[in-house]
């Protein structure tokens, strides 16, 4: 881990020696976010590694493999000593001619996806492989988890994790094979994981990584109603509930209240938003997306931000005043 990027204490498991912020590569796929320049994507990866970010999270479905290919291209130019760990996900497939992906957790499909991811990434072993989304059939999920355990045993993947699972599924899967990592949504605006998933993870000693801490740019301080109206038709954010009235108006009001709090805490608004999930019990790391090197520069400092009780209480007051977001406001570990 590069100097200056904290590995936080607490439930970190194997993440204990890694930076507490990781690079999210969804936008690199070039689908759902408007136009994305591949050169910017690779430059963002190089910048993140240069600044000490030592893990990247991607998925096979991001641009139907394009994000993984770009990550693989970037890795090919990085020395083995400096290579970041690669976390990727399987279980979502886009059939030819289809507009929306489908969830496929069948063993044959997962094994095939894993092999394809290995080829695109140019790796002999994926550091962390995750089930992207569960299906409604609990027995099918258990069989999928058995498949990841077998891939881990065979050395195709180093660690096995799950994404977007509820506490009931976590319990069922954990009884069959060890869960190395849980990925979940967690931000100032989406705190619902704190209701059951984080307590489960903390009780079982399983590290979690939070995604969307900036809520797809909504907490960046650069979003507005005018920008919402100008989003390209293929930008998925326009369809998200968080980006609809009146939720977006409450969120933008929250952003205004957070600005002076961040300033007095000695950090930027973006750094405050990224650091906030790291102060919750059992959150070991945060995935932050970037489309350019400059965006990496904007959030990487969050790894060093320590929010004291007074700052956290001011944030809680801002959440209460605006009614923005969903889920618990206070971290149980903070008293």
C-alpha positions in Angstrom: 0.0 0.0 0.0 1.4 3.4 -1.0 2.2 5.9 1.8 -0.8 8.1 2.6 -3.6 5.7 1.8 -5.0 4.3 5.0 -5.8 0.7 5.6 -8.5 1.3 8.2 -8.8 -0.7 11.4 -11.9 -2.8 12.1 -13.4 -5.6 10.0 -11.0 -5.6 7.1 -10.0 -9.2 6.7 -7.7 -9.7 3.7 -8.3 -6.0 2.8 -6.2 -5.0 5.8 -3.2 -4.2 3.7 -5.1 -2.5 0.9 -6.1 1.1 0.4 -9.5 1.9 1.8 -10.6 3.4 -1.5 -10.7 1.4 -4.7 -11.3 2.4 -8.3 -14.7 1.5 -9.8 -14.6 0.7 -13.5 -18.3 0.7 -14.5 -18.1 3.8 -16.6 -15.1 2.4 -18.5 -17.6 0.0 -20.2 -18.9 2.9 -22.2 -22.6 2.0 -21.7 -25.1 3.8 -19.5 -23.0 6.9 -18.8 -22.9 8.6 -22.1 -19.7 8.8 -24.2 -16.5 7.6 -22.5 -13.1 7.9 -24.1 -11.0 4.7 -23.7 -7.8 6.8 -23.3 -9.4 8.6 -20.4 -10.3 5.3 -18.8 -6.8 3.9 -19.0 -5.3 7.2 -17.9 -7.6 7.1 -14.8 -6.4 3.6 -13.9 -2.7 4.7 -14.2 -3.4 7.8 -12.1 -5.2 5.8 -9.4 -2.3 3.3 -9.2 0.2 6.2 -9.2 -1.6 7.7 -6.2 -1.6 4.4 -4.2 -5.0 2.9 -5.1 -4.2 -0.8 -5.1 -7.5 -2.5 -6.2 -9.9 -2.0 -9.0 -13.5 -3.3 -9.1 -15.1 -4.1 -12.5 -17.6 -6.6 -13.9 -18.1 -8.7 -17.0 -21.4 -6.9 -17.8 -19.8 -3.4 -17.9 -19.9 -2.8 -21.6 -20.2 -6.5 -22.2 -16.6 -7.1 -21.3 -15.2 -3.7 -22.5 -14.4 -2.5 -19.0 -12.5 -5.7 -18.3 -10.6 -5.4 -21.5 -9.5 -1.9 -20.7 -8.4 -2.9 -17.2 -6.4 -5.7 -18.8 -4.8 -3.3 -21.2 -3.8 -1.0 -18.3 -2.5 -3.9 -16.3 -0.3 -5.0 -19.2 1.7 -1.7 -18.8 2.0 -1.9 -15.0 4.8 -3.9 -13.3 3.8 -6.9 -11.3 5.1 -5.3 -8.2 2.7 -2.3 -8.7 -0.2 -4.3 -10.1 -3.5 -3.5 -8.3 -5.7 -6.4 -7.3 -8.6 -6.9 -9.6 -12.2 -7.5 -8.3 -14.7 -8.5 -10.9 -18.2 -10.0 -11.0 -20.2 -12.5 -13.0 -23.8 -13.6 -13.2 -25.3 -11.0 -15.5 -25.4 -11.7 -19.2 -26.6 -9.7 -22.2 -28.0 -11.9 -24.9 -27.4 -10.9 -28.5 -30.2 -8.4 -29.6 -31.4 -7.9 -26.0 -31.6 -4.5 -24.4 -31.4 -5.6 -20.8 -29.1 -8.1 -19.1 -30.5 -11.2 -17.5 -29.3 -12.9 -14.3 -27.7 -16.3 -14.9 -26.2 -18.1 -11.9 -26.0 -21.5 -13.4 -22.7 -23.3 -12.8 -21.9 -23.6 -16.5 -22.5 -20.0 -17.2 -20.4 -18.8 -14.2 -17.5 -21.1 -15.2 -17.7 -19.7 -18.7 -17.9 -16.1 -17.5 -14.9 -16.6 -15.2 -12.8 -18.0 -18.1 -13.8 -15.1 -20.3 -12.9 -12.6 -17.6 -9.5 -14.2 -17.1 -8.8 -13.8 -20.8 -10.0 -10.2 -21.0 -8.0 -9.2 -17.9 -4.9 -11.1 -19.0 -4.7 -12.9 -15.6 -4.1 -16.4 -14.5 -6.2 -15.9 -11.4 -8.8 -13.3 -10.5 -8.1 -11.8 -7.2 -11.7 -11.5 -6.1 -14.6 -12.9 -8.0 -18.2 -12.0 -7.0 -21.7 -13.0 -7.8 -23.1 -9.7 -9.1 -26.8 -10.1 -8.2 -28.8 -12.9 -6.7 -31.8 -14.6 -8.3 -35.1 -15.3 -6.6 -34.4 -19.1 -6.4 -32.4 -19.6 -3.1 -31.3 -23.1 -4.1 -30.0 -21.7 -7.4 -28.0 -19.1 -5.4 -26.6 -21.8 -3.2 -25.5 -23.8 -6.2 -23.9 -20.7 -7.7 -22.0 -20.1 -4.4 -20.8 -23.8 -4.5 -19.5 -23.0 -8.0 -17.5 -20.0 -6.8 -16.1 -22.1 -3.9 -15.0 -24.7 -6.5 -13.4 -22.0 -8.6 -11.5 -20.8 -5.5 -10.4 -24.3 -4.7 -9.2 -24.8 -8.3 -7.1 -21.6 -8.1 -9.1 -19.8 -10.8 -10.0 -17.1 -8.2 -8.3 -16.0 -5.1 -11.3 -14.9 -3.0 -15.0 -15.3 -3.5 -17.6 -12.7 -2.7 -21.2 -11.6 -3.2 -22.8 -8.4 -4.2 -26.3 -7.1 -3.4 -27.2 -10.1 -1.2 -29.6 -9.7 1.8 -28.8 -11.1 5.2 -30.8 -14.2 4.7 -28.9 -15.2 1.6 -25.6 -14.4 3.3 -26.5 -16.8 6.1 -27.4 -19.6 3.7 -24.3 -19.2 1.6 -22.0 -18.9 4.6 -23.1 -22.2 5.9 -21.9 -23.9 2.6 -18.6 -22.1 2.1 -16.7 -19.1 3.4 -17.7 -15.7 2.2 -14.5 -13.6 1.7 -16.2 -10.3 0.8 -19.6 -8.6 0.6 -20.2 -5.7 -1.8 -23.1 -3.4 -1.0 -24.5 0.0 -1.7 -23.8 2.6 1.0 -23.8 6.3 0.8 -25.2 9.4 2.6 -28.3 8.9 0.5 -28.6 5.1 0.6 -28.0 3.8 4.2 -30.2 0.8 4.0 -27.4 -1.7 4.2 -26.9 -0.6 7.8 -30.2 -2.2 8.8 -29.3 -5.9 8.5 -26.3 -6.5 6.1 -23.6 -4.6 8.0 -24.6 -6.0 11.4 -24.5 -9.5 9.8 -21.1 -8.8 8.3 -19.7 -7.4 11.6 -21.0 -10.4 13.6 -19.5 -12.9 11.2 -16.2 -11.0 10.6 -16.7 -10.6 6.9 -15.3 -7.4 5.3 -17.6 -5.3 3.2 -16.9 -2.8 0.4 -19.4 0.0 -0.3 -20.2 1.1 -3.8 -21.8 4.4 -5.1 -20.6 6.6 -2.2 -21.2 9.6 -4.5 -24.5 8.3 -5.7 -23.5 8.5 -9.4 -22.4 12.1 -9.1 -25.4 13.3 -7.1 -23.2 14.0 -4.1 -20.3 15.5 -6.0 -21.5 19.1 -5.8 -21.5 19.4 -9.5 -25.0 18.0 -10.1 -28.1 20.2 -10.6 -31.6 20.0 -12.0 -30.4 21.5 -15.2 -27.8 18.8 -15.6 -30.4 16.2 -15.0 -32.5 17.5 -17.8 -29.4 17.5 -20.1 -28.4 13.9 -19.5 -28.1 11.8 -22.7 -30.9 9.4 -23.4 -28.7 6.4 -22.6 -27.6 7.7 -19.3 -29.1 5.3 -16.7 -29.2 7.9 -14.0 -32.2 9.6 -15.4 -34.3 6.5 -14.5 -33.0 6.1 -11.0 -35.4 7.0 -8.1 -32.8 9.1 -6.5 -32.8 11.3 -9.5 -36.5 11.9 -9.6 -38.4 14.7 -7.8 -38.8 15.3 -4.9 -35.9 13.0 -3.9 -33.3 14.9 -6.0 -34.4 18.2 -4.6 -33.9 16.9 -1.0 -30.5 15.5 -2.1 -29.3 18.8 -3.6 -30.4 20.6 -0.5 -28.3 18.1 1.6 -25.3 18.9 -0.6 -25.6 22.6 0.2 -25.7 21.8 3.9 -22.7 19.5 3.6 -20.4 22.1 2.0 -19.6 24.1 5.1 -19.3 20.9 7.2 -16.7 19.6 4.7 -14.8 22.9 4.8 -14.7 23.0 8.5 -13.5 19.3 8.6 -10.6 20.3 6.3 -11.7 18.3 3.3 -13.7 18.6 0.1 -17.4 17.8 -0.3 -16.4 14.8 -2.4 -13.9 13.5 0.2 -16.5 13.9 2.9 -19.1 11.8 1.0 -16.5 9.1 0.2 -15.1 9.0 3.7 -18.5 8.8 5.4 -19.2 5.1 4.7 -15.7 4.2 5.9 -16.8 5.3 9.4 -19.5 2.7 9.6 -19.0 -0.5 11.4 -17.8 -3.4 9.1 -17.2 -1.2 6.0 -13.6 -2.0 5.0 -13.4 -0.1 1.7 -15.2 2.1 -0.7 -15.4 1.8 -4.5 -15.3 5.2 -6.2 -15.8 5.6 -9.9 -13.8 7.9 -12.1 -13.9 8.7 -15.8 -10.7 10.8 -15.9 -7.5 11.1 -14.0 -8.8 14.4 -12.6 -11.7 12.7 -11.0 -9.4 10.3 -9.2 -7.5 13.3 -7.9 -10.8 14.6 -6.5 -11.6 11.7 -4.2 -8.4 9.8 -3.4 -7.7 12.0 -0.4 -10.8 10.6 1.3 -8.6 7.7 2.5 -7.0 10.1 4.9 -10.1 11.9 6.1 -11.0 11.2 9.7 -14.5 12.5 10.7 -14.8 13.1 14.4 -18.0 12.7 16.4 -18.8 16.4 16.1 -18.6 16.3 12.3 -20.7 13.1 12.2 -23.3 14.7 14.3 -23.5 17.7 12.0 -23.9 15.4 9.1 -26.7 13.5 10.9 -28.4 16.8 11.6 -28.2 17.7 7.9 -29.8 14.4 7.0 -32.6 14.9 9.5 -33.2 18.5 8.3 -33.5 17.6 4.7 -35.0 14.1 4.9 -32.7 13.1 2.1 -32.0 9.4 1.4 -33.1 6.2 3.1 -32.0 4.1 6.0 -30.5 4.7 9.5 -28.7 7.9 10.1 -26.5 7.0 13.1 -23.8 4.4 13.1 -24.3 2.1 16.1 -20.5 1.9 16.6 -20.4 5.7 17.2 -22.8 5.4 20.2 
